[in-house]
Amino acid sequence: MKKQEVVIIGAGLVGSLLSIYMSKKGHAVTIYERRNDMRTETVEAGRSINLALSDRGIKALKEVGIIDDILGIAIPMHGRYIHTAEGIHAFQPYGKTGEFINSVSRYELNCRLMDLAEHHGVSIKFNHKCEDIDWQKNEITFHVGQDELPVVPFSLCFAADGAFSAARLAHMLHHNKFDYNQYYIDCGYKELSIPAGENNSFLLEKNALHIWPRKDYMLIALPNTDGSFTGTLFFPFEGPLSFERLTTKEAVTSFFKTTFPDVVDIIPDLADQFFNNPTSSLVTVKCFPWIRDGKFCLIGDAAHAIVPFFGQGMNAGFEDCSILNTLMDLHGDDWETILSTFQKLRKPDGDAIADLAVNNFVEMRAKTADPNFLLQKKIESKLHERHPDKWIPAYSQVTFHPEIRYSTALANSEKQESIMQMVMALPGIEEKWDSKEVEDLILAQFNSHTNNNTLHKQA
Amino acid sequence: MKKQEVVIIGAGLVGSLLSIYMSKKGHAVTIYERRNDMRTETVEAGRSINLALSDRGIKALKEVGIIDDILGIAIPMHGRYIHTAEGIHAFQPYGKTGEFINSVSRYELNCRLMDLAEHHGVSIKFNHKCEDIDWQKNEITFHVGQDELPVVPFSLCFAADGAFSAARLAHMLHHNKFDYNQYYIDCGYKELSIPAGENNSFLLEKNALHIWPRKDYMLIALPNTDGSFTGTLFFPFEGPLSFERLTTKEAVTSFFKTTFPDVVDIIPDLADQFFNNPTSSLVTVKCFPWIRDGKFCLIGDAAHAIVPFFGQGMNAGFEDCSILNTLMDLHGDDWETILSTFQKLRKPDGDAIADLAVNNFVEMRAKTADPNFLLQKKIESKLHERHPDKWIPAYSQVTFHPEIRYSTALANSEKQESIMQMVMALPGIEEKWDSKEVEDLILAQFNSHTNNNTLHKQA
């Protein structure tokens, strides 16, 4: 194998993990990161961000041999813990026993991955902002503090610089047929920290992802290792109940008291946090092509930024790395083939997880408190128990089955949803949901929809 | 009315026309144009481009009092002149008698509009490339040859700099929730000039838009005042028959001999033109928002770039100017209201004409030679004759009815198409297409689809 001088733009989660993969393959890897070294700084208020690490991400971390380093800073979440407006609590397991996702702090994870990257011989240069890329000379111009503009040559470059990728912009602006789509949902988000109780005790159920679904908006909270929870309010930008309208501390407190009464008690400085923490927006990015010849490739959010409602942004990016690794094993030095195959495989999957994530936004905020929806999930869960290889709920396919491609999971979920729509419309379904009649009907429909009676798995 | 210092970016068709409108309203207008003054240059080979000026564009030119200047350089086209693969010719009128579109050279039209703009007191500064816009200071930085970077203040700025608008990029990059979508169709285009015959005679029927529909690709030709025609080949970039594969003069000549035999005879230097003229791509751009406060607005292709298959790109841009003019009359100096109303009205129309144009691409290349399609058009044309206010074919709504909004035309056309699909599936429709039975059926369907039995017109 020919050793490459690999340049990675962005020392975020995907850039750092990718650098470890590339370094283990024997390449010389340098990461250029726009920001300062976050390990030397404290976390910005309201920007702590928790992520849900699940099987696709775990698979990649295992592959590269660093899973034990990471699971040490993760908290298992076995299901959704629903807080209804009526004050009722309900726990919905994510999957079968042993199927769970993991709450992990973006900050801690990123720091750990950078440490591991450097440990694997990767050089990380901070405060290097990608300015432009010369596609003829294969040179990247960076902007460094004090108007330095160093020019870096590359033979192979990965852009892992996130949803607002500067490298993607340089790719786009010098491309004559670049398809590009970015769109924002009508909700923004704001982080609200729920502090730990005495002796770092957890003030909510520890091993769960908490959701307060309220139709047009919702609050969620994920546990941290220190006993605190990171809460996130997803809320419309505009309209009768929106960020635009909540302009005084009184209004915020009163809104929370009415809407999330059990939260007001555990966030003493709620209104202060509300006004001190930034309101952020949520974007989906789809684009094509991701690659340029055999020398440049978008990866992670830079290729496919998605909204966070399936907890798959990071997992999708880590899976990108894993698939790239497989292609390197298959095609050796043939980077034209590696990158074009990567794009061909992953573009439909990137599009699919973007759509799944937007769909799940509707589900999470509007339906997790709806009795019909809960009944539907109960039927599906029972079916899955009885026919574990045939009927896998969409959430499980995406979260616990890395062998099923995102694009296949999307197709499967659309098929399952259309069957369940029909089933939920049956007269008396509330009584007979657990009957053989209903089960047989679903299976007959499922078989008539499917060619080979099994879910399509990843080749 | 308060006199504004208006900056328009781009001296293309829309920028030039807009400058006349603004100047007539009493504002001080300066246009900054990236390129050299085209009036001092000769037309680039393969970049002559003919446009179809129709009623929406004409309405705007009349409003501003320059229609006579323009019609002098236009050639009426009364219908499509179809050249089938079998060598059959057929003429399809565009509308009723007196309804026609006008072939006009982009170059001549643009030169004329710039002359008229200057005549109206507009100052045009050439070789000024928009580099960036400072949205706090309201200043635009331009790049002028020899690395001059003049900074121009503005109180009101219109970006009329086309599909690849630099001003839109400055708007997008400094915006925290900008929806943006650009996508390319799989076909490119190449211009091929058909010279005039002796004494500037026309070698094809003069007053028609010629089409050689061939399913996956097509050739069209529009007349010029000097007897020549500008031909344009719309052709796949990749695939068995594509620009990628036609790599030798022999291959080009042989392809044209087989596919467009009547064209080979009238373009003596066909293969030379094919390789000398550039291959261009076709993009659709949708974005939002178009405006920033009461001081900046995208207009024309910069706001809504579309593919050329409905002949509406320029007409839509001219209509933008006309609607802006109406809003200036209504709202005087209230630019916040003028621009926000403009965006509210025109965004759905820009989206609609973009979709109509892509749909018409399919219709033009695939269907204009299809007997079923021709029969459908014949039925619709007869219906229109008998019920001129009730059934207006989509093409007519878009082309000859500026009082019908694009978004309404799209909704109407979808309704009509679904009715016609049902009608075309009737057994024996070939025989009974002109019967009272069929007419009554269509009208009954139409009425049941429509609330008030008339097409929705523009308020």
Contacts between the chains, C-beta under 8 A, distances in Angstrom:
chain1	res1	chain2	res2	distance
A	169	B	173	8.0
A	173	B	169	8.0
A	176	B	281	5.9
A	177	B	184	4.6
A	177	B	237	7.7
A	177	B	281	5.0
A	177	B	283	8.0
A	178	B	182	7.3
A	178	B	184	7.8
A	179	B	182	6.6
A	179	B	183	4.5
A	179	B	184	6.0
A	180	B	180	6.7
A	180	B	181	7.2
A	180	B	182	5.1
A	180	B	183	7.8
A	181	B	180	7.2
A	181	B	181	4.4
A	181	B	182	7.7
A	181	B	183	7.2
A	182	B	178	7.3
A	182	B	179	6.7
A	182	B	180	5.1
A	182	B	181	7.7
A	183	B	179	4.6
A	183	B	180	7.8
A	183	B	181	7.2
A	184	B	177	4.6
A	184	B	178	7.8
A	184	B	179	6.0
A	237	B	177	7.7
A	281	B	176	6.0
A	281	B	177	5.0
A	283	B	177	8.0
